[in-house]
Amino acid sequence: MKKMYGVITAMTTPLTKEGKVDTKAIEEHVEFLIEKGVNCIYPCGTTGEMLNLSLEERKLVAETVLKAVKGRVIVFIHVGAQTTAQTIELAQHAEKIGADGIGVVTPAFFGLKDKAMVQYYKDVAASVSPDFPIYVYVIPQCAANDISAEVMAQIADACPNVIGVKYSWADCIRLKDYLNIRNGNFSVLFGPDRLFLPALAMGCDGTVSGCSGPMPEHFVAIYRAWQKGDIEEARKEQVIANEICEIMKSGADMGIFKAVLDFRGLTGGYMRRPLLDLDEKEREALKAQIAPYLP
C-alpha cells in the first residue's frame, strides 16, 4: 500500500468572494506545489477548512485536486467528518475517484471512550477496500479527543489498511511510541513542521505541513538535504523554515496562508465564515514581514 512521505502539503481551500469553491485556483495551486517539488498533496484537512465545507464541496475539492495532479504526486484526501456516516461517504468517494489513500481525523467535540474510538476506525476501514490505505489523524488541541499509543496499536491490529498516523501535537515521546507500533512498520507523520528535521531523525516519514502551501521551497530543501545525508544543510534550511512558520503563525489563521499565496501571484481566495480574511492593515504588516523570504 502507498504511504505519504517527505513534504506533504496540507492545501488551503480557495473560495470566491461569493463563497464558492474556486476550482481554477485549486488547479493553479496544485501546479505550483508540484513545480516546487513537494512529495504529496493532502486537501480537505484542517488547513482546508474541512468542517466549514459541505460534503459536496469537499468532494468537488477532492475531484479537482486529483484531476489537476494527474498522477504526478501522491494524493491522500482527508475525509474525517462530524459523523461516521459522513466520513464513510467521503472515504468511499475518495477511493472511487482514484485517491491514493485517505486521512481520517478523530471525532471532535464529544468525548469518546477508547472502545468507541477503535470502533469508529474499524467502521471506516471496513467501508473501503482492504488495500486502500488510511492514516489516523490525531489533533487533540482541536478535536478534544486524543489517541494513546496503546489505543493506536489496537486500531492498527484491528484495521490492516490503517497504515499510519498523522500526529499534530508537539509531543516527541508520543511520537516515539507511535513509531514502535507494528514493530516499527507503522508510518508516522508529524504535523508540527517546525520540527520536520527532528521528526525525520526520529524515524518519521515526513511532515504534513500547512506552511508549505504558500512557502514550500525551504521544506523541500530540508527533505532533499536529508535524503542526501547533508544534515548541516538540512539544519540551515529548517532554521529558515521556522522563521517563515513564525511569521505565518503555523496555521493558527488560514487567512495568512491565503494572503501569502496572493503575494506570490496565486489566488489565495477568501475564508469561510465564521473565519475571517485579513484586513488591509494586517495584509500590509504580513507582506512586510514575509517579503525577505519571497523568491
Salt bridges, closest charged atoms under 4 A:
GLU31 OE2 - ARG72 NH2 2.49
GLU49 OE2 - LYS258 NZ 2.69
GLU56 OE2 - LYS59 NZ 3.52
GLU57 OE2 - ARG272 NH2 2.79
GLU63 OE2 - HIS93 NE2 2.70
GLU89 OE2 - LYS59 NZ 2.72
ASP100 OD1 - LYS2 NZ 2.96
ASP146 OD1 - ARG174 NH1 2.96
ASP177 OD1 - LYS176 NZ 2.70
ASP205 OD1 - LYS3 NZ 3.24
GLU217 OE2 - LYS36 NZ 3.40
GLU217 OE2 - ARG264 NH2 2.62
GLU232 OE2 - ARG235 NH2 2.96
GLU237 OE1 - HIS218 ND1 2.56
GLU246 OE2 - ARG194 NH1 2.92
ASP262 OD2 - ARG283 NH1 3.26
